[in-house]
Amino acid sequence: MSSDKLIRSALWASVVLNAAGLVVFVPPALGYAQDLLPIPAPRFFVAQVAVTIALFGGAYAWLARQPRIDRPLVVVGGIGKLAFFGLALAYWLAGDLPAAAVPQATPDLILGAVFLWWARGHRADAPAITSVPAS
């Protein structure tokens, strides 16, 4: 599989993963199905998480449809995915999340690694800076 097909597949997989995240976070944000969350949380904070998930999901869909995928945006997405997994792992180790949170976050670890692997290999696509503008 070419790296272009791989990153587009990873982006679309992220869209699906983020949509699944919305199924978990939107009902509690609206005051329903609080039991979907691994821990109780105020509606405002759950809504903030839902908005972030939706924004990233939309960005992944937009990126996947572009003729040329924006490398810096893929890097931001990859860092975000790795951070989500890292937080799940850290908070499980601290005893604040149930153990099930770690395997549930593993797709983000894998997709984040794919994003950053792809971005690292596409440094040559970035335009060269020939001069620095005067300030």
Beta strands, then each sheet from edge to edge (+ up, - down):
end
